[in-house]
Amino acid sequence: MHSVIHEDYAKAVRATRESARRDYRPERPEPPPGRLRTAVARAFARAAGHLDRETARRVVA
């Protein structure tokens, strides 16, 4: 029993260390498929015609 409590305490201490908090990065959710497709289409349109961002946005939208 003592070792279980000590193990949990050690885990909690490691989780709250300054370096652990600084290095913690929550998982980023996947972007919605439509948004990703739109971004890719804009990038291709911009690269194909060397368009500026605003023109590419109008072409895709």
BELKAZI-V481710 format. One record per helix or strand of 3 or more residues. SS is the DSSP state (H for helix, E for strand). FROM is the first residue (numbers start at 1). TO is the last residue. Records with the same first field share a line. If there is no record, write none. Layout:
BEGIN
SS->FROM-TO, FROM-TO
END
This chain:
BEGIN
H->2-16, 18-23, 33-49, 53-60
END
